[in-house]
Amino acid sequence: MSTPIKPLADRVVVVREEAKTQTASGIYLPDTAREKAALCEVKAVGPDVKSVKVGDKIVYGGYNVTELKIDNVEYLILKEDDVLATV
């Protein structure tokens, strides 16, 4: 899947993985009880990004994240410095 967003400089475009809808014991969670997933897949990287590439699964931190919804897909744009780890 290609992204309609082309990041600049050290920016990374990611998509969150789906939050779990069911617990390990089989209980279904309502939308209000689900946590936002911290695990994301990298969809595009800017020209100055060195440590991650498209297709990597990452964990990010920080509060300076831009959320953008295009064609019913919610993208997050963050700085490479906010990437904490690859999985």
N, CA, C and O atoms as a CHARMM CRD file, in Angstrom:
* protein
*
  348
    1    1 MET  N      0.84700  -1.17600   0.00000 PROA 1      0.00000
    2    1 MET  CA     0.00000   0.00000   0.00000 PROA 1      0.00000
    3    1 MET  C      0.89200   1.23800   0.00000 PROA 1      0.00000
    4    1 MET  O      1.72900   1.40300   0.88700 PROA 1      0.00000
    5    2 SER  N      0.71900   2.08400  -0.96600 PROA 2      0.00000
    6    2 SER  CA     1.47400   3.32300  -0.97500 PROA 2      0.00000
    7    2 SER  C      0.66400   4.38800  -0.24400 PROA 2      0.00000
    8    2 SER  O     -0.56400   4.32500  -0.18500 PROA 2      0.00000
    9    3 THR  N      1.35600   5.33700   0.29400 PROA 3      0.00000
   10    3 THR  CA     0.70100   6.38300   1.06800 PROA 3      0.00000
   11    3 THR  C      0.58200   7.66100   0.23700 PROA 3      0.00000
   12    3 THR  O      1.47600   7.97400  -0.54900 PROA 3      0.00000
   13    4 PRO  N     -0.50400   8.39400   0.40600 PROA 4      0.00000
   14    4 PRO  CA    -0.64400   9.66100  -0.30900 PROA 4      0.00000
   15    4 PRO  C      0.17400  10.78200   0.33000 PROA 4      0.00000
   16    4 PRO  O      0.14100  11.91800  -0.14300 PROA 4      0.00000
   17    5 ILE  N      0.89900  10.47800   1.38700 PROA 5      0.00000
   18    5 ILE  CA     1.67200  11.47500   2.12600 PROA 5      0.00000
   19    5 ILE  C      3.15800  11.25800   1.84800 PROA 5      0.00000
   20    5 ILE  O      3.66500  10.14400   1.98000 PROA 5      0.00000
   21    6 LYS  N      3.84200  12.31600   1.46600 PROA 6      0.00000
   22    6 LYS  CA     5.29000  12.25500   1.26600 PROA 6      0.00000
   23    6 LYS  C      5.94600  13.08200   2.36500 PROA 6      0.00000
   24    6 LYS  O      5.91200  14.31200   2.31500 PROA 6      0.00000
   25    7 PRO  N      6.54900  12.41900   3.36600 PROA 7      0.00000
   26    7 PRO  CA     7.14400  13.15900   4.48300 PROA 7      0.00000
   27    7 PRO  C      8.41600  13.89500   4.07900 PROA 7      0.00000
   28    7 PRO  O      9.13600  13.47100   3.17500 PROA 7      0.00000
   29    8 LEU  N      8.67500  14.99400   4.76100 PROA 8      0.00000
   30    8 LEU  CA     9.87100  15.79800   4.52100 PROA 8      0.00000
   31    8 LEU  C     10.86000  15.61300   5.66200 PROA 8      0.00000
   32    8 LEU  O     10.48900  15.20700   6.76300 PROA 8      0.00000
   33    9 ALA  N     12.11000  15.91100   5.38800 PROA 9      0.00000
   34    9 ALA  CA    13.19400  15.91000   6.38400 PROA 9      0.00000
   35    9 ALA  C     13.23500  14.60200   7.16700 PROA 9      0.00000
   36    9 ALA  O     13.35200  13.52600   6.58100 PROA 9      0.00000
   37   10 ASP  N     13.13700  14.69800   8.50700 PROA 10     0.00000
   38   10 ASP  CA    13.27100  13.51300   9.36300 PROA 10     0.00000
   39   10 ASP  C     11.91900  12.99600   9.84900 PROA 10     0.00000
   40   10 ASP  O     11.82100  12.44700  10.94600 PROA 10     0.00000
   41   11 ARG  N     10.88700  13.16900   9.04100 PROA 11     0.00000
   42   11 ARG  CA     9.54000  12.72700   9.43100 PROA 11     0.00000
   43   11 ARG  C      9.27700  11.30100   8.96100 PROA 11     0.00000
   44   11 ARG  O      9.82100  10.84700   7.95400 PROA 11     0.00000
   45   12 VAL  N      8.41900  10.59900   9.72500 PROA 12     0.00000
   46   12 VAL  CA     8.03700   9.22400   9.43500 PROA 12     0.00000
   47   12 VAL  C      6.51200   9.16100   9.42500 PROA 12     0.00000
   48   12 VAL  O      5.86500   9.70500  10.32000 PROA 12     0.00000
   49   13 VAL  N      5.93500   8.50400   8.42600 PROA 13     0.00000
   50   13 VAL  CA     4.49000   8.30800   8.35300 PROA 13     0.00000
   51   13 VAL  C      4.19800   6.86200   8.74600 PROA 13     0.00000
   52   13 VAL  O      4.76200   5.92800   8.17700 PROA 13     0.00000
   53   14 VAL  N      3.30900   6.68700   9.72700 PROA 14     0.00000
   54   14 VAL  CA     2.98100   5.34900  10.22200 PROA 14     0.00000
   55   14 VAL  C      1.46900   5.17400  10.30700 PROA 14     0.00000
   56   14 VAL  O      0.70800   6.14200  10.28500 PROA 14     0.00000
   57   15 VAL  N      1.05700   3.90800  10.40500 PROA 15     0.00000
   58   15 VAL  CA    -0.33900   3.55200  10.63800 PROA 15     0.00000
   59   15 VAL  C     -0.36200   2.64500  11.86000 PROA 15     0.00000
   60   15 VAL  O      0.38100   1.66600  11.93000 PROA 15     0.00000
   61   16 ARG  N     -1.21800   2.97600  12.82200 PROA 16     0.00000
   62   16 ARG  CA    -1.34600   2.15400  14.02600 PROA 16     0.00000
   63   16 ARG  C     -1.92000   0.79400  13.67900 PROA 16     0.00000
   64   16 ARG  O     -2.76000   0.66700  12.78700 PROA 16     0.00000
   65   17 GLU  N     -1.45500  -0.22000  14.39500 PROA 17     0.00000
   66   17 GLU  CA    -2.06900  -1.54000  14.26400 PROA 17     0.00000
   67   17 GLU  C     -3.39300  -1.52600  14.99900 PROA 17     0.00000
   68   17 GLU  O     -3.58600  -0.75000  15.93500 PROA 17     0.00000
   69   18 GLU  N     -4.29800  -2.38100  14.57400 PROA 18     0.00000
   70   18 GLU  CA    -5.62600  -2.45300  15.18600 PROA 18     0.00000
   71   18 GLU  C     -5.52100  -2.81000  16.66300 PROA 18     0.00000
   72   18 GLU  O     -4.74300  -3.68300  17.04800 PROA 18     0.00000
   73   19 ALA  N     -6.30200  -2.13500  17.47400 PROA 19     0.00000
   74   19 ALA  CA    -6.36500  -2.46100  18.89000 PROA 19     0.00000
   75   19 ALA  C     -7.12000  -3.77500  19.05200 PROA 19     0.00000
   76   19 ALA  O     -8.01200  -4.09200  18.26500 PROA 19     0.00000
   77   20 LYS  N     -6.75900  -4.52200  20.06400 PROA 20     0.00000
   78   20 LYS  CA    -7.40800  -5.80400  20.30800 PROA 20     0.00000
   79   20 LYS  C     -8.86500  -5.59200  20.69000 PROA 20     0.00000
   80   20 LYS  O     -9.19300  -4.70900  21.48200 PROA 20     0.00000
   81   21 THR  N     -9.72800  -6.41500  20.11600 PROA 21     0.00000
   82   21 THR  CA   -11.15600  -6.31800  20.40300 PROA 21     0.00000
   83   21 THR  C    -11.60400  -7.35600  21.41300 PROA 21     0.00000
   84   21 THR  O    -12.75400  -7.34700  21.85300 PROA 21     0.00000
   85   22 GLN  N    -10.68900  -8.26100  21.78600 PROA 22     0.00000
   86   22 GLN  CA   -11.03800  -9.34300  22.69200 PROA 22     0.00000
   87   22 GLN  C     -9.85900  -9.61300  23.61900 PROA 22     0.00000
   88   22 GLN  O     -8.70600  -9.56100  23.19200 PROA 22     0.00000
   89   23 THR  N    -10.14600  -9.90000  24.88600 PROA 23     0.00000
   90   23 THR  CA    -9.08800 -10.21600  25.83700 PROA 23     0.00000
   91   23 THR  C     -8.64100 -11.66000  25.64100 PROA 23     0.00000
   92   23 THR  O     -9.26700 -12.41300  24.89500 PROA 23     0.00000
   93   24 ALA  N     -7.56400 -12.04100  26.30600 PROA 24     0.00000
   94   24 ALA  CA    -7.05800 -13.40700  26.21600 PROA 24     0.00000
   95   24 ALA  C     -8.07600 -14.42000  26.72500 PROA 24     0.00000
   96   24 ALA  O     -8.08900 -15.56600  26.27500 PROA 24     0.00000
   97   25 SER  N     -8.92600 -14.00600  27.65900 PROA 25     0.00000
   98   25 SER  CA    -9.93500 -14.92300  28.20400 PROA 25     0.00000
   99   25 SER  C    -11.21800 -14.94800  27.38000 PROA 25     0.00000
  100   25 SER  O    -12.14800 -15.67900  27.72000 PROA 25     0.00000
  101   26 GLY  N    -11.28700 -14.16000  26.29500 PROA 26     0.00000
  102   26 GLY  CA   -12.42600 -14.21800  25.40200 PROA 26     0.00000
  103   26 GLY  C    -13.47200 -13.13500  25.59600 PROA 26     0.00000
  104   26 GLY  O    -14.51200 -13.16500  24.93800 PROA 26     0.00000
  105   27 ILE  N    -13.22300 -12.18100  26.48200 PROA 27     0.00000
  106   27 ILE  CA   -14.17700 -11.10100  26.72000 PROA 27     0.00000
  107   27 ILE  C    -13.99200 -10.04000  25.64300 PROA 27     0.00000
  108   27 ILE  O    -12.87300  -9.59700  25.38600 PROA 27     0.00000
  109   28 TYR  N    -15.09400  -9.63200  25.01300 PROA 28     0.00000
  110   28 TYR  CA   -15.04700  -8.59000  23.98800 PROA 28     0.00000
  111   28 TYR  C    -15.01800  -7.21700  24.64200 PROA 28     0.00000
  112   28 TYR  O    -15.75800  -6.95000  25.59000 PROA 28     0.00000
  113   29 LEU  N    -14.15100  -6.34600  24.12200 PROA 29     0.00000
  114   29 LEU  CA   -13.99300  -5.00400  24.67200 PROA 29     0.00000
  115   29 LEU  C    -14.80000  -3.99100  23.85400 PROA 29     0.00000
  116   29 LEU  O    -14.73500  -4.00400  22.62500 PROA 29     0.00000
  117   30 PRO  N    -15.55400  -3.11800  24.51800 PROA 30     0.00000
  118   30 PRO  CA   -16.22800  -2.05400  23.77300 PROA 30     0.00000
  119   30 PRO  C    -15.20200  -1.01900  23.31100 PROA 30     0.00000
  120   30 PRO  O    -14.09000  -0.96100  23.83500 PROA 30     0.00000
  121   31 ASP  N    -15.57900  -0.21400  22.33800 PROA 31     0.00000
  122   31 ASP  CA   -14.65700   0.79300  21.78500 PROA 31     0.00000
  123   31 ASP  C    -14.09500   1.71500  22.85600 PROA 31     0.00000
  124   31 ASP  O    -12.93500   2.11900  22.77200 PROA 31     0.00000
  125   32 THR  N    -14.88900   2.05300  23.85400 PROA 32     0.00000
  126   32 THR  CA   -14.43700   2.99400  24.88500 PROA 32     0.00000
  127   32 THR  C    -13.40100   2.38800  25.81800 PROA 32     0.00000
  128   32 THR  O    -12.67600   3.12800  26.48300 PROA 32     0.00000
  129   33 ALA  N    -13.30800   1.06400  25.88600 PROA 33     0.00000
  130   33 ALA  CA   -12.36700   0.40800  26.79400 PROA 33     0.00000
  131   33 ALA  C    -11.06100   0.02100  26.11500 PROA 33     0.00000
  132   33 ALA  O    -10.12100  -0.40800  26.78400 PROA 33     0.00000
  133   34 ARG  N    -10.99400   0.16600  24.81900 PROA 34     0.00000
  134   34 ARG  CA    -9.78000  -0.22900  24.09300 PROA 34     0.00000
  135   34 ARG  C     -8.69900   0.82100  24.24400 PROA 34     0.00000
  136   34 ARG  O     -8.97100   2.02100  24.27200 PROA 34     0.00000
  137   35 GLU  N     -7.45300   0.34100  24.34200 PROA 35     0.00000
  138   35 GLU  CA    -6.30700   1.24200  24.37500 PROA 35     0.00000
  139   35 GLU  C     -5.84400   1.50900  22.95300 PROA 35     0.00000
  140   35 GLU  O     -6.01100   0.66800  22.07000 PROA 35     0.00000
  141   36 LYS  N     -5.26600   2.67400  22.73700 PROA 36     0.00000
  142   36 LYS  CA    -4.67400   2.94600  21.43100 PROA 36     0.00000
  143   36 LYS  C     -3.40000   2.11800  21.33000 PROA 36     0.00000
  144   36 LYS  O     -2.60000   2.06200  22.26300 PROA 36     0.00000
  145   37 ALA  N     -3.23200   1.48800  20.19800 PROA 37     0.00000
  146   37 ALA  CA    -2.06200   0.64000  20.00500 PROA 37     0.00000
  147   37 ALA  C     -0.80000   1.49000  19.92100 PROA 37     0.00000
  148   37 ALA  O     -0.78600   2.54300  19.28500 PROA 37     0.00000
  149   38 ALA  N      0.25000   1.01900  20.56700 PROA 38     0.00000
  150   38 ALA  CA     1.52800   1.72400  20.52700 PROA 38     0.00000
  151   38 ALA  C      2.39100   1.20200  19.38600 PROA 38     0.00000
  152   38 ALA  O      3.40100   1.81400  19.03800 PROA 38     0.00000
  153   39 LEU  N      1.99500   0.07100  18.80400 PROA 39     0.00000
  154   39 LEU  CA     2.75000  -0.54000  17.72700 PROA 39     0.00000
  155   39 LEU  C      2.21900  -0.03000  16.38600 PROA 39     0.00000
  156   39 LEU  O      1.01300  -0.05100  16.14000 PROA 39     0.00000
  157   40 CYS  N      3.12100   0.42200  15.53200 PROA 40     0.00000
  158   40 CYS  CA     2.73500   0.99500  14.24500 PROA 40     0.00000
  159   40 CYS  C      3.59100   0.39900  13.13600 PROA 40     0.00000
  160   40 CYS  O      4.67600  -0.12900  13.37900 PROA 40     0.00000
  161   41 GLU  N      3.07700   0.49600  11.90900 PROA 41     0.00000
  162   41 GLU  CA     3.84400   0.07900  10.74400 PROA 41     0.00000
  163   41 GLU  C      4.24100   1.32200   9.95600 PROA 41     0.00000
  164   41 GLU  O      3.41500   2.19700   9.69700 PROA 41     0.00000
  165   42 VAL  N      5.51500   1.38900   9.58000 PROA 42     0.00000
  166   42 VAL  CA     6.03000   2.53400   8.82500 PROA 42     0.00000
  167   42 VAL  C      5.55400   2.42300   7.38000 PROA 42     0.00000
  168   42 VAL  O      5.75200   1.39700   6.72900 PROA 42     0.00000
  169   43 LYS  N      4.92200   3.49200   6.88400 PROA 43     0.00000
  170   43 LYS  CA     4.40200   3.52700   5.51600 PROA 43     0.00000
  171   43 LYS  C      5.24300   4.39900   4.59400 PROA 43     0.00000
  172   43 LYS  O      5.28100   4.15700   3.38800 PROA 43     0.00000
  173   44 ALA  N      5.92200   5.41700   5.13900 PROA 44     0.00000
  174   44 ALA  CA     6.77700   6.29500   4.33100 PROA 44     0.00000
  175   44 ALA  C      7.78700   6.97200   5.24900 PROA 44     0.00000
  176   44 ALA  O      7.51000   7.19700   6.42700 PROA 44     0.00000
  177   45 VAL  N      8.95300   7.29300   4.70900 PROA 45     0.00000
  178   45 VAL  CA     9.98700   7.98800   5.47800 PROA 45     0.00000
  179   45 VAL  C     10.51800   9.16500   4.67100 PROA 45     0.00000
  180   45 VAL  O     10.53600   9.13300   3.44100 PROA 45     0.00000
  181   46 GLY  N     10.94900  10.20100   5.37900 PROA 46     0.00000
  182   46 GLY  CA    11.54500  11.35900   4.74900 PROA 46     0.00000
  183   46 GLY  C     12.97400  11.07800   4.32000 PROA 46     0.00000
  184   46 GLY  O     13.54900  10.06400   4.71600 PROA 46     0.00000
  185   47 PRO  N     13.55800  11.96000   3.51400 PROA 47     0.00000
  186   47 PRO  CA    14.90600  11.73100   2.98100 PROA 47     0.00000
  187   47 PRO  C     16.01500  11.74000   4.03100 PROA 47     0.00000
  188   47 PRO  O     17.09100  11.19300   3.78700 PROA 47     0.00000
  189   48 ASP  N     15.77800  12.34900   5.19300 PROA 48     0.00000
  190   48 ASP  CA    16.82100  12.41600   6.21900 PROA 48     0.00000
  191   48 ASP  C     16.71400  11.31600   7.26500 PROA 48     0.00000
  192   48 ASP  O     17.49700  11.30400   8.21600 PROA 48     0.00000
  193   49 VAL  N     15.77800  10.40100   7.12100 PROA 49     0.00000
  194   49 VAL  CA    15.58600   9.32200   8.10300 PROA 49     0.00000
  195   49 VAL  C     16.62400   8.23800   7.85300 PROA 49     0.00000
  196   49 VAL  O     16.81500   7.79300   6.72100 PROA 49     0.00000
  197   50 LYS  N     17.30400   7.81100   8.94000 PROA 50     0.00000
  198   50 LYS  CA    18.38000   6.84200   8.80500 PROA 50     0.00000
  199   50 LYS  C     18.11000   5.51000   9.50400 PROA 50     0.00000
  200   50 LYS  O     18.64400   4.48300   9.08400 PROA 50     0.00000
  201   51 SER  N     17.29300   5.50400  10.56300 PROA 51     0.00000
  202   51 SER  CA    17.19300   4.30200  11.39200 PROA 51     0.00000
  203   51 SER  C     15.99000   3.41000  11.12500 PROA 51     0.00000
  204   51 SER  O     15.96000   2.28200  11.61600 PROA 51     0.00000
  205   52 VAL  N     14.99900   3.86400  10.36900 PROA 52     0.00000
  206   52 VAL  CA    13.85100   3.01400  10.05500 PROA 52     0.00000
  207   52 VAL  C     13.57900   3.05400   8.55900 PROA 52     0.00000
  208   52 VAL  O     13.99200   3.97800   7.85800 PROA 52     0.00000
  209   53 LYS  N     12.87100   2.02800   8.08500 PROA 53     0.00000
  210   53 LYS  CA    12.53600   1.97800   6.66800 PROA 53     0.00000
  211   53 LYS  C     11.08100   1.54900   6.52000 PROA 53     0.00000
  212   53 LYS  O     10.47000   1.08000   7.48000 PROA 53     0.00000
  213   54 VAL  N     10.53700   1.70400   5.34500 PROA 54     0.00000
  214   54 VAL  CA     9.15400   1.34300   5.07000 PROA 54     0.00000
  215   54 VAL  C      8.95700  -0.14600   5.35800 PROA 54     0.00000
  216   54 VAL  O      9.76000  -0.98400   4.94900 PROA 54     0.00000
  217   55 GLY  N      7.87600  -0.45400   6.07000 PROA 55     0.00000
  218   55 GLY  CA     7.57200  -1.84100   6.42500 PROA 55     0.00000
  219   55 GLY  C      7.98300  -2.21800   7.83300 PROA 55     0.00000
  220   55 GLY  O      7.50900  -3.22700   8.35500 PROA 55     0.00000
  221   56 ASP  N      8.85700  -1.43300   8.46900 PROA 56     0.00000
  222   56 ASP  CA     9.26100  -1.71300   9.85500 PROA 56     0.00000
  223   56 ASP  C      8.08200  -1.54500  10.79100 PROA 56     0.00000
  224   56 ASP  O      7.19900  -0.72300  10.54600 PROA 56     0.00000
  225   57 LYS  N      8.06400  -2.32200  11.86400 PROA 57     0.00000
  226   57 LYS  CA     7.10900  -2.14000  12.95600 PROA 57     0.00000
  227   57 LYS  C      7.85600  -1.36100  14.03700 PROA 57     0.00000
  228   57 LYS  O      8.96400  -1.73100  14.42500 PROA 57     0.00000
  229   58 ILE  N      7.24600  -0.28800  14.51600 PROA 58     0.00000
  230   58 ILE  CA     7.92100   0.56300  15.49100 PROA 58     0.00000
  231   58 ILE  C      7.04500   0.81800  16.70400 PROA 58     0.00000
  232   58 ILE  O      5.82900   0.63000  16.66900 PROA 58     0.00000
  233   59 VAL  N      7.69100   1.25000  17.77300 PROA 59     0.00000
  234   59 VAL  CA     7.03200   1.77700  18.96300 PROA 59     0.00000
  235   59 VAL  C      7.47800   3.21800  19.06400 PROA 59     0.00000
  236   59 VAL  O      8.66700   3.51400  18.93600 PROA 59     0.00000
  237   60 TYR  N      6.53600   4.11900  19.29400 PROA 60     0.00000
  238   60 TYR  CA     6.89900   5.53200  19.35600 PROA 60     0.00000
  239   60 TYR  C      6.49200   6.12700  20.69800 PROA 60     0.00000
  240   60 TYR  O      5.64900   5.58400  21.41100 PROA 60     0.00000
  241   61 GLY  N      7.10500   7.23800  21.01600 PROA 61     0.00000
  242   61 GLY  CA     6.77500   7.98300  22.22500 PROA 61     0.00000
  243   61 GLY  C      6.76400   9.45600  21.88500 PROA 61     0.00000
  244   61 GLY  O      7.16100   9.85600  20.79000 PROA 61     0.00000
  245   62 GLY  N      6.31500  10.24500  22.81000 PROA 62     0.00000
  246   62 GLY  CA     6.26300  11.68000  22.56800 PROA 62     0.00000
  247   62 GLY  C      4.85200  12.13800  22.29200 PROA 62     0.00000
  248   62 GLY  O      3.96600  11.33900  21.98600 PROA 62     0.00000
  249   63 TYR  N      4.66100  13.42000  22.40300 PROA 63     0.00000
  250   63 TYR  CA     3.33300  13.99000  22.25400 PROA 63     0.00000
  251   63 TYR  C      3.18600  14.80600  20.98700 PROA 63     0.00000
  252   63 TYR  O      2.08300  15.24400  20.65900 PROA 63     0.00000
  253   64 ASN  N      4.26900  15.01600  20.27400 PROA 64     0.00000
  254   64 ASN  CA     4.23400  15.84400  19.07500 PROA 64     0.00000
  255   64 ASN  C      3.97000  14.96300  17.85500 PROA 64     0.00000
  256   64 ASN  O      4.83300  14.80500  16.99100 PROA 64     0.00000
  257   65 VAL  N      2.76700  14.39500  17.79700 PROA 65     0.00000
  258   65 VAL  CA     2.36900  13.51500  16.70000 PROA 65     0.00000
  259   65 VAL  C      1.20800  14.17200  15.96300 PROA 65     0.00000
  260   65 VAL  O      0.25000  14.63000  16.58600 PROA 65     0.00000
  261   66 THR  N      1.29500  14.21600  14.64400 PROA 66     0.00000
  262   66 THR  CA     0.22000  14.77300  13.83300 PROA 66     0.00000
  263   66 THR  C     -0.62800  13.63000  13.29800 PROA 66     0.00000
  264   66 THR  O     -0.10900  12.70500  12.67300 PROA 66     0.00000
  265   67 GLU  N     -1.93500  13.69300  13.54500 PROA 67     0.00000
  266   67 GLU  CA    -2.85500  12.67400  13.04700 PROA 67     0.00000
  267   67 GLU  C     -3.56900  13.22700  11.82600 PROA 67     0.00000
  268   67 GLU  O     -3.99600  14.38100  11.80700 PROA 67     0.00000
  269   68 LEU  N     -3.69200  12.38600  10.80700 PROA 68     0.00000
  270   68 LEU  CA    -4.29400  12.80600   9.55600 PROA 68     0.00000
  271   68 LEU  C     -5.07200  11.63100   8.97900 PROA 68     0.00000
  272   68 LEU  O     -4.53700  10.52900   8.86300 PROA 68     0.00000
  273   69 LYS  N     -6.34400  11.86200   8.61300 PROA 69     0.00000
  274   69 LYS  CA    -7.17600  10.80100   8.06300 PROA 69     0.00000
  275   69 LYS  C     -7.42700  11.06400   6.58300 PROA 69     0.00000
  276   69 LYS  O     -7.98500  12.09500   6.20900 PROA 69     0.00000
  277   70 ILE  N     -7.00600  10.11000   5.74300 PROA 70     0.00000
  278   70 ILE  CA    -7.18900  10.20800   4.30200 PROA 70     0.00000
  279   70 ILE  C     -7.76600   8.87800   3.81900 PROA 70     0.00000
  280   70 ILE  O     -7.21500   7.81600   4.10700 PROA 70     0.00000
  281   71 ASP  N     -8.87300   8.94300   3.08700 PROA 71     0.00000
  282   71 ASP  CA    -9.52400   7.73700   2.55100 PROA 71     0.00000
  283   71 ASP  C     -9.78100   6.68700   3.63500 PROA 71     0.00000
  284   71 ASP  O     -9.51300   5.50200   3.43700 PROA 71     0.00000
  285   72 ASN  N    -10.29600   7.12900   4.77200 PROA 72     0.00000
  286   72 ASN  CA   -10.63300   6.25100   5.90400 PROA 72     0.00000
  287   72 ASN  C     -9.43600   5.53000   6.51600 PROA 72     0.00000
  288   72 ASN  O     -9.61600   4.53300   7.21600 PROA 72     0.00000
  289   73 VAL  N     -8.22700   6.00800   6.27100 PROA 73     0.00000
  290   73 VAL  CA    -7.02100   5.47300   6.90300 PROA 73     0.00000
  291   73 VAL  C     -6.44000   6.57300   7.77300 PROA 73     0.00000
  292   73 VAL  O     -6.23900   7.69800   7.31400 PROA 73     0.00000
  293   74 GLU  N     -6.16800   6.24600   9.03900 PROA 74     0.00000
  294   74 GLU  CA    -5.61300   7.23900   9.96100 PROA 74     0.00000
  295   74 GLU  C     -4.09000   7.11900   9.99100 PROA 74     0.00000
  296   74 GLU  O     -3.54400   6.12600  10.47100 PROA 74     0.00000
  297   75 TYR  N     -3.42200   8.13300   9.47800 PROA 75     0.00000
  298   75 TYR  CA    -1.96400   8.18500   9.44600 PROA 75     0.00000
  299   75 TYR  C     -1.46000   9.03300  10.60500 PROA 75     0.00000
  300   75 TYR  O     -2.12900   9.96800  11.04600 PROA 75     0.00000
  301   76 LEU  N     -0.28700   8.69700  11.08500 PROA 76     0.00000
  302   76 LEU  CA     0.40900   9.50000  12.08500 PROA 76     0.00000
  303   76 LEU  C      1.71800   9.96000  11.46600 PROA 76     0.00000
  304   76 LEU  O      2.41200   9.18500  10.80800 PROA 76     0.00000
  305   77 ILE  N      2.04800  11.22700  11.68200 PROA 77     0.00000
  306   77 ILE  CA     3.32600  11.77100  11.21200 PROA 77     0.00000
  307   77 ILE  C      4.11600  12.16900  12.44500 PROA 77     0.00000
  308   77 ILE  O      3.65100  12.96200  13.26400 PROA 77     0.00000
  309   78 LEU  N      5.31700  11.61100  12.57200 PROA 78     0.00000
  310   78 LEU  CA     6.14500  11.90900  13.73700 PROA 78     0.00000
  311   78 LEU  C      7.59200  12.06600  13.32300 PROA 78     0.00000
  312   78 LEU  O      7.98000  11.67700  12.22200 PROA 78     0.00000
  313   79 LYS  N      8.38300  12.63400  14.20600 PROA 79     0.00000
  314   79 LYS  CA     9.81300  12.79900  13.95500 PROA 79     0.00000
  315   79 LYS  C     10.53200  11.48000  14.21300 PROA 79     0.00000
  316   79 LYS  O     10.08900  10.66500  15.02300 PROA 79     0.00000
  317   80 GLU  N     11.62800  11.28600  13.52600 PROA 80     0.00000
  318   80 GLU  CA    12.43100  10.08000  13.72700 PROA 80     0.00000
  319   80 GLU  C     12.89600   9.98100  15.18200 PROA 80     0.00000
  320   80 GLU  O     13.02500   8.87700  15.71000 PROA 80     0.00000
  321   81 ASP  N     13.15000  11.12000  15.83900 PROA 81     0.00000
  322   81 ASP  CA    13.59100  11.11800  17.24100 PROA 81     0.00000
  323   81 ASP  C     12.54500  10.52600  18.18100 PROA 81     0.00000
  324   81 ASP  O     12.88900  10.07100  19.27200 PROA 81     0.00000
  325   82 ASP  N     11.26600  10.52400  17.77500 PROA 82     0.00000
  326   82 ASP  CA    10.20000   9.98500  18.61600 PROA 82     0.00000
  327   82 ASP  C     10.05900   8.47300  18.48800 PROA 82     0.00000
  328   82 ASP  O      9.29000   7.86800  19.23600 PROA 82     0.00000
  329   83 VAL  N     10.77400   7.85400  17.56700 PROA 83     0.00000
  330   83 VAL  CA    10.74900   6.39100  17.42900 PROA 83     0.00000
  331   83 VAL  C     11.60500   5.80600  18.54800 PROA 83     0.00000
  332   83 VAL  O     12.79700   6.09900  18.64700 PROA 83     0.00000
  333   84 LEU  N     10.99100   4.98100  19.38700 PROA 84     0.00000
  334   84 LEU  CA    11.70100   4.40300  20.52800 PROA 84     0.00000
  335   84 LEU  C     12.37000   3.08400  20.20000 PROA 84     0.00000
  336   84 LEU  O     13.44900   2.79100  20.71500 PROA 84     0.00000
  337   85 ALA  N     11.73600   2.27400  19.33800 PROA 85     0.00000
  338   85 ALA  CA    12.28300   0.94500  19.03800 PROA 85     0.00000
  339   85 ALA  C     11.62900   0.38000  17.78900 PROA 85     0.00000
  340   85 ALA  O     10.52900   0.77900  17.40500 PROA 85     0.00000
  341   86 THR  N     12.32700  -0.55500  17.16600 PROA 86     0.00000
  342   86 THR  CA    11.71300  -1.34100  16.09600 PROA 86     0.00000
  343   86 THR  C     11.43100  -2.72800  16.65900 PROA 86     0.00000
  344   86 THR  O     12.13100  -3.20500  17.55300 PROA 86     0.00000
  345   87 VAL  N     10.40200  -3.36400  16.12500 PROA 87     0.00000
  346   87 VAL  CA     9.99200  -4.67700  16.63300 PROA 87     0.00000
  347   87 VAL  C     10.16800  -5.69500  15.53000 PROA 87     0.00000
  348   87 VAL  O      9.88500  -6.87600  15.72800 PROA 87     0.00000
